[in-house]
Amino acid sequence: MTKSEEQRAKNGPIICADKLTRAFGKTVALQELDLRIEPGEIFGLVGPDGAGKTTALRLMAAVMRPTLGRVRVSGFDSVKQAESIRPHVGYMPQRFSLYPDLNVLENLCFYADIFSVNDGERQKRIEQLLAFANLTHFTDRRAGQLSGGMQKKLALACTLIHRPDVLLLDEPTTGVDPVSRREFWDILTDLHISGTTIVVSTPYMDEAERCNRVGLLFKGTLIECGTPASVKAKIQGQVIELRPEPMARAQEALAHQPDVLEVQVYGDLLHVLVDDAYQRMPQLKAALEAAGVQVNRLRVIQPRMEEAFISLIHRLQQ
Amino acid sequence: MAANDFAIHTDNLTKRFGNFYAVDGVTFNVRRGSIFGFLGPNGAGKTTTMRVLLGLLAPTSGRAVVLGYDVARRPRAVKKRIGYMSQRFSLYDDLTVGENLRFYGRTYGLDNDRLRQRIQFVLEMADLVGRDRQHARELSGGWRQRLALGAAILHEPELVFLDEPTAGVDPVSRRAFWELLYRLANGGTTIFVTTHYMDEAEHCQELAFIHAGKIVAQGAPDLIKTTLMKGQVLEISPDQPAEAMRLLKVARAEGRLKVDDVALYGAQAHIVAPDVGRVMETIAHLLQAGGVEPGQMDVISPSLEDVFLSCIR
């Protein structure tokens, strides 16, 4: 471990949520969230729209008060010591309000003003951030004229101006193209290497794989928390992947087979979730043959994050 | 196959705005009854290509034939036979489910009997039977999507264009939505999807990656992953992931490690190189010199994102 990694580990979790709850009228957006986020980790809050991700981040950023329970960030309570939290946290909301008529530089200066980043350090800091976000040659461009990916990078730069220890990013790459998304994650990796704690919410399952740990949120409840590997291991069963011809007939033949938990199409591939792949293989092959289906490829694969998530939701609903 | 056997056929399709080639010599075919995905950044030419195919923009040069019609010469003929579901759903929140469908049906020129029949079909398909009096704004993500899809297919189009259809929707609803798309495709409807979403791209039967106006990779997702990757992906599980990344990045910046890419994935690092066998030892040495145990090293299958990035590097 690096020295700072050691030091940080000694100080305990950087974010502690205890029975953190938020209701809006009759709707409970977040239900008794118990969560510990370790310093320096990249933590992913994964879940669909309406799961409670934005609410959780707003509560941690101390821009919203809980209905019940509490959350502490860097040791400060989000209600009683909200002002003390702000210097430690960089919060990037989902629809980040950059000023579209201000150019890149003006936006950064504006945020530097808000966070009282003093004049001596300011120039250097802004230059650093421009380089970091690959925006050095775009200082005159109006924020409204930047591409989606560049807007997100600028928004991130504005969030970093005061060197926060903790970044709370609400769906920072939603709607962004694959290249920009990848560049964004390169920036997050550099921040991670330098010790920043990052909590990122995402509806993208493949992004969840890039986090140290993930928390799966569904309808306001944390249904699972752990490393991506441990979450995927929670699927009770194995996935057999095959390329059948014709697909629709293969799907039908297998969907009602005993011990087949789930069948899912991915383009020209079929994923079959069974309890034990090697035990069920002969049975499935027989069913496919009987239905006149030709199988061009067959193998046992690791389940994806999406499959783990759906499997966990199904179990909840049973 | 002749151009007419495809739902969409483009041949060196080009669209220029002044000096800017938004679409630059794009050639691809979409088989009838298939699900075709168009993947790429905004500004890459995805939206412009779609507009040309929808009959909204004339090509500068090259050809696009949609459902047998040359879009440059017969744009109106194309429009009648296609459906379009936009990203922002274009549902009227103040109207009910039924009112939305009747509005769209009438706009597509469906008369009373056929309209009623088709509305019933759509309600059943979208699992919205009995909810036609509900206001569209009361529907959650997954249901809105299904309604929007339903509105796009009221007139039984042979080809449907979907723009980012499942952004932000939960995995269960997304799955149900794709089941719908598969059923439509099995029934002969061709489906053209644009997406940023790699997970979604996996559901398509065929994909085209577009970047800076050109197609950089094309084929079935599985085939793309196994044949179009430039280089290999090495996954290592070091005992100190962040420190390992730092060492690898510094070595790369200083020219001591010649690889195409280094990225962190949770507690693993992914290294892309033309021949990973050659760099494995270098990696092990430089990590150990920095006090990090490299851990297990495996060549892994590339993801679609890995392939896409390798194609444009």
Interface residues (C-beta under 8 A of the other chain):
Chain A: M1 T2 E5 G40 I42 G47 P48 D49 G50 A51 S147 G148 G149 T174 G175 V176 D177 P178 V179 S180 R181 R182 W185 D186 T189 H192 I193 P203 Y204 M205 D206 E209 R210 C211 N212 F218 T227 P228 A229 R243 M247 A248 Q264 V265 Y266 G267 D268 L269 E306 F309 I310 I313
Chain B: I35 L39 G40 P41 N42 G43 A44 S140 G141 E164 A167 G168 V169 D170 P171 V172 S173 R175 W178 E179 Y182 N186 H196 Y197 M198 D199 E202 H203 C204 Q205 E206 H211 A220 P221 D222 Q240 P241 A242 E243 M245 R246 K249 A263 L264 Y265 G266 A267 S303 E305 F308 L309 I312
